[in-house]
Amino acid sequence: MLFLPYMKFTAAQIAGILEGTVEGNPEVQVSKLAKIEEGTSGSLTFLANPKYTSYLYTTKASIAIVNTDFELENKIDTTLIRVEDAYKSFSKLLEYYNQVKLNKLGIEQPSYISESATYGEGLYLGAFSYLGDNVKIGNNVKIYPNAYVGDNVTIGDNCVLFSGAKVYSECIIGDSVYIHSGAIVGADGFGFTPNEKGEYSKVPQTGNVIIEDYVDIGAGTTIDRATLGSTVIREGVKLDNQIQIAHNVEIGAHTAIAAQTGIAGSTKIGKHCLIGGQVGIVGHITIGDRVRIQAQSGIGRNIKDDEVLQGSPALNYGDYNKSYVHFKNLPKIVQTVNQLDKKINQ
């Protein structure tokens, strides 16, 4: 059960937000969100999956969002809001709820703001946060407690840095970027050179990280600054938790990457790619647009547009599935070969 903070909505108001129509009492009020099988009086729910249709006739929820073409088989007391797509409409309400929940304002103390830092309207700065020299922050930015923003960082409008997020110096963050707790943007890339004794000397990492608009960065994800130039995360990229992106990597627009993936330095990834969890990608290669990489794959070569890959090292997806049939039968195949070899020798 999810409670809406300090507010109630009528069916008519919700229908207005969702551009839907009310069937039932337009003045009935709700103050919480619930799954349809757990609905109680005063709650709002939705029906999108036909498997849950039976719950609509038993739920105690006051309002339910349903598709326009849904047909009732029995009488119900719940007020309906009919929309084109119930799932998308409910997601829109959840987004609205998050906006309300995150709509904090003001500067909490203790916190530090450099005299040379500037910020726009609607700033929320949580306690124990730090804004360094020459920081530039746009409008409606929310920075939660214990966040760090280093010198010369630029952050656009409508961004959120959750507790413990760190943005190192010189990095550039676009508009509507969400950086979750424990994420680190702009730490040094993994650059060391060995000498004749086998000892390592650090290569200075003098570049930065550029995050374009509408990017989500999950908790614990790390994006290293470039050795020279910029590590670049393009518009609309979605990064899960605990991802490592090395120096000088570029990730194309609207690519989504699942947790525990590691991308080595200077690799370029195209647009609209889907990369599963625990994928390992070597450095200095190019991956094309719309590539799909299955979980736990290892990528060690350049990938063309629209390839689908699985395995380590990764093979063509279709070839891998065909080969896997033989992998499973390998003990039987070996036994058969041994028997044939024995007969030939006899």
Secondary structure, DSSP 4 states (H G I P E B T S, - for coil): -EEPTT--EEHHHHHHHHT-EEES-TT-EE-EE--GGG--TTEEEE--SGGGHHHHTT---SEEEEETT---SS--SSEEEEES-HHHHHHHHHHHHHHHHT---EE-SS-EE-TT-EE-TT-EE-TT-EE-TT-EE-SS-EE-TT-EE-TT-EE-TT-EE-TT-EE-TT-EE-SS-EE-TT-EEEEPP--EEE-TTS-EEEPP---EEEE-TT-EE-TT-EEEPPSSSEEEE-TT-EE-SS-EE-TT-EE-TT-EE-TT-EE-TT-EE-TT-EE-TT-EE-SS-EE-TT-EE-TT-EE-S-B-TT-EEEETTEEEHHHHHHHHHHHHTHHHHHHHHHHHHHHHH-
